[in-house]
């Protein structure tokens, strides 16, 4: 599991290059450039959570209440869910009027992934 509160640079995430760039493509949607998207992440609280195939309920249970709440919110109230490659899904949940959001990149074999399928 990875939790990032700044723009997710390639080296910060344990992802293949193609998965990383496909996820970033969705993060910059709605902005005129990647630089504007990065500036938004500096100005507005945004979080990127990456759940791997090994992250299960007990692993999430060891996280802080805040992180567990963010994951549950993204699972329960996604604005959208899109496939990323063959093995991942990316969900966005917006939690404030200013646009603060949680991007949840979750491996399809992660036990929590079924909760996205139920939404």
C-alpha angles and dihedrals in degrees: 000000000000127000118192126180097181129062104300105245117200094251093051095063128066094226137120115258094251093050091046094052093045090052092047090051088062093045092058095047109119094028127096092228144001089253091060090049090051091049090051090054089053093050103037125047106254130161134199116204121188116196116191129205088265096056108102136168093277092051090051089046090065092059124094120277088251094056093044089051092050092051092047092047091052090049094047102039112028117165087206141351120206131178116249111200115318097301108044145058125203119209128185122202118184114208106178141041090245089061102257107165150178120228110200116194106189130181113236090235093055108111090229091059091082088067089064090051089054094056 
